Amino acid sequence: MELSFLSPCLLGLESAVAFELKEMGARDVNAENGRVLFKGDERIMARANIASRFSERILILVGTFRARSFEELFEGAKALPWENFIGKNDAFPVKGYCLNSKLFAVSSCQSIIKKAVVERLKAKHKVPWFSETGALYQIRFSIMKDIVTLTIDTTGASLHKRGYRPISTPAPIKETLAAALCRFAKLRHYHTLYDPMCGSGTILIEGALLANNIPPGLNREFTSMSWKNFDSKIWQEEKERALDLVKKDTDFLAYGSDIDPEAIEIARQSVKRAGLERFINLKVADIKDFKPETEKGTLITNPPYGERLLDIEKAKEIYKVMGRVFEQKQGWSYNIITSDEDFPECFGRKPNKNRKLYNGMIQCRYYMYYK
Ligand SMILES: C[S@@+](CC[C@H](N)C(=O)[O-])C[C@H]1O[C@@H](n2cnc3c(N)ncnc32)[C@H](O)[C@@H]1O
């Protein structure tokens, strides 16, 4: 069945999401602010859930329309073909948000959409009420500038929840962002990755997954796995396909360090949970003693910004140290994400490239240096 999908992502990652979806075989891929629209069948849906590194979830786009009153919202939602997805016994809770719109009361919009879907399904399924004891079809809505977008979530827990990090350090980077940092730094399976302020090890783990083409969602569950209207065989086939695409016997290696022994212990546990011990080496070390183990390297790091950890002056001191210990050498690239606009000045060099990215709500720049 041909379906329309919408994949929300962190601001700045749209191009990475669009690229990976095209590689997976999605059609009509269109990147917008914070989301990517695409088309495909249920196989693409399963594939995107299992293999996407950069998107937050995969939603079926049921419909979109303009609404400036509760009546328009009700009629618009009722006109959509919910019965194509939601069966007589299925559960269909509604949640969402409103932004810059005439309709701004989220809970009222939520109840109206629910009522509209109930009315539609009553008529189509010819039943007077719904037990909602079956599979979960989470309806998600957004109302932005009076445009209502109605979707059904195929993912469940957000895709950044890979499952390897049940505990973490105080300021971990989101897995999807860490993966994108590795993609933007052009990390390859024959590279050596360094993160000398690795905290819980997210960049090292996402780097190892990306470089070896290991799908991040291979070992987790997705809501749509329990949907009766999609052939469950597809999930197994897509997992096998993804496994076949894993690169074998790569030269990839990663070295991570952090001044905090507790962080290194957490990183060690996460690396183990992710099954990546053979690729990742960890040790406790201060950045001032940074000494690479190899001739060439791709260094990607997320130092303290002076926002969540350390004060700004201490963070700036670290940037100066980084400028001293990250030698400008052939075969090396240094890729640093921080919210501090003074970073290049403290580091002592102008970046070859920089990109605007968001780490949660914090606007950052990704400074990339290479020779
Ligand atoms: C923003 S956190 C990194 C989070 C990491 N990307 C993650 O996903 O967990 C910054 C890290 O820098 C470490 N750090 C601070 N000062 C350091 C220093 N002088 N040498 C090495 N690591 C340091 C902190 O312990 C912290 O784990």
Ligand as a Chemical Component Dictionary entry (heavy atoms), coordinates in Angstrom:
data_LIG
# 
_chem_comp.id                   LIG 
_chem_comp.type                 NON-POLYMER 
_chem_comp.pdbx_formal_charge   0 
_chem_comp.three_letter_code    LIG 
# 
loop_
_chem_comp_atom.comp_id 
_chem_comp_atom.atom_id 
_chem_comp_atom.alt_atom_id 
_chem_comp_atom.type_symbol 
_chem_comp_atom.charge 
_chem_comp_atom.model_Cartn_x 
_chem_comp_atom.model_Cartn_y 
_chem_comp_atom.model_Cartn_z 
_chem_comp_atom.pdbx_ordinal 
LIG C1  C1  C 0  28.992 17.807 27.212 1  
LIG S1  S1  S 1  29.779 16.500 28.010 2  
LIG C2  C2  C 0  29.992 15.290 26.768 3  
LIG C3  C3  C 0  28.786 14.404 26.681 4  
LIG C4  C4  C 0  28.957 13.240 25.732 5  
LIG N1  N1  N 0  28.994 13.669 24.354 6  
LIG C5  C5  C 0  27.839 12.248 25.974 7  
LIG O1  O1  O 0  27.090 11.958 25.053 8  
LIG O2  O2  O -1 27.677 11.783 27.115 9  
LIG C6  C6  C 0  31.412 17.093 28.235 10 
LIG C7  C7  C 0  32.354 16.099 28.864 11 
LIG O3  O3  O 0  33.634 16.714 28.962 12 
LIG C8  C8  C 0  34.283 16.160 30.108 13 
LIG N2  N2  N 0  35.394 17.039 30.500 14 
LIG C9  C9  C 0  35.357 18.251 31.125 15 
LIG N3  N3  N 0  36.599 18.724 31.301 16 
LIG C10 C10 C 0  37.454 17.814 30.769 17 
LIG C11 C11 C 0  38.874 17.754 30.631 18 
LIG N4  N4  N 0  39.649 18.717 31.111 19 
LIG N5  N5  N 0  39.401 16.662 30.037 20 
LIG C12 C12 C 0  38.616 15.672 29.540 21 
LIG N6  N6  N 0  37.262 15.676 29.664 22 
LIG C13 C13 C 0  36.688 16.730 30.257 23 
LIG C14 C14 C 0  33.173 16.071 31.131 24 
LIG O4  O4  O 0  33.490 15.141 32.139 25 
LIG C15 C15 C 0  31.963 15.668 30.254 26 
LIG O5  O5  O 0  31.781 14.267 30.291 27 
# 
loop_
_chem_comp_bond.comp_id 
_chem_comp_bond.atom_id_1 
_chem_comp_bond.atom_id_2 
_chem_comp_bond.value_order 
_chem_comp_bond.pdbx_ordinal 
LIG C1  S1  SING 1  
LIG S1  C2  SING 2  
LIG S1  C6  SING 3  
LIG C2  C3  SING 4  
LIG C3  C4  SING 5  
LIG C4  N1  SING 6  
LIG C4  C5  SING 7  
LIG C5  O1  DOUB 8  
LIG C5  O2  SING 9  
LIG C6  C7  SING 10 
LIG C7  O3  SING 11 
LIG C7  C15 SING 12 
LIG O3  C8  SING 13 
LIG C8  N2  SING 14 
LIG C8  C14 SING 15 
LIG N2  C9  SING 16 
LIG N2  C13 SING 17 
LIG C9  N3  DOUB 18 
LIG N3  C10 SING 19 
LIG C10 C11 SING 20 
LIG C10 C13 DOUB 21 
LIG C11 N4  SING 22 
LIG C11 N5  DOUB 23 
LIG N5  C12 SING 24 
LIG C12 N6  DOUB 25 
LIG N6  C13 SING 26 
LIG C14 O4  SING 27 
LIG C14 C15 SING 28 
LIG C15 O5  SING 29 
# 
